[in-house]
């Protein structure tokens, strides 16, 4: 019995190490699947399975909320009681060990789908430095096609300018309420986000994927989106912007946390 027990522990340790290695090397895709870092290998991706139903009409109270995670491991479900209700994200995946525990304990999976914002016409401030100029021009047409109004804060060419000047102008317009939201673009999206966040009342998020864009709105109520023209394509930009504009903060727990951000900001205003 002792040998069997030790063998089981050794096997479990090896599996845990394997799962951690896969997690380190795997990249979640937008549809919730996991893409191996080595595209020629299907073994890594196969270690993630989707046993959860796509939706649930259950009215039972949620026992645990892991909706912020893209991959649910055994540590996330261990300790849940028989028949518990686990809430996970819209595109989250389960590792095999987590799936086994869910099955053994009859745990009910509830997928949380972000609430989409209504397609209302908005006044959107846009701005970019010379590195983001071409993407900004593409963005303006896309926003107008969606029916939104656009206030362009520049720049107007690929001649070199300083991104803090542009990002500050957009952020100030958002803070003063002359526009509804703002979108800024530079090479990486980081510097403009840093600048915009210096303006009281602004919550700027540098987003490089649809998932991050939705999260920045649903969890953080971001009012300025910062993009990097050298990190995404125009097609990806359109997907990110669409997701960002059509997602809104959805739960009271997120509102309370955003309120704490505002309270901290006021301490230094």
Secondary structure, DSSP 8 states (H G I E B T S, - for coil): -HHHHHHHHHHHHHHHHHHHHHHHHEEE-TTS-EEESSTT--TTGGGEE--S-S-----S--SEEETT-SEE-HHHHTT--TT-EEEEETT-EEEHHHHHHHHHHT-EEEEE---B------EEEEEE-GGGHHHHHHHHHHHHHTT-EEEE----SSS---HHHHHHHHHHHHHHTSSSEEEEEESSSHHHHHHHTTSTT--EEE--SHHHHHHHHHTT---EEEEETTTS-HHHHHHHHHHHHTB----HHHHHHHHHHHHHHHHT-
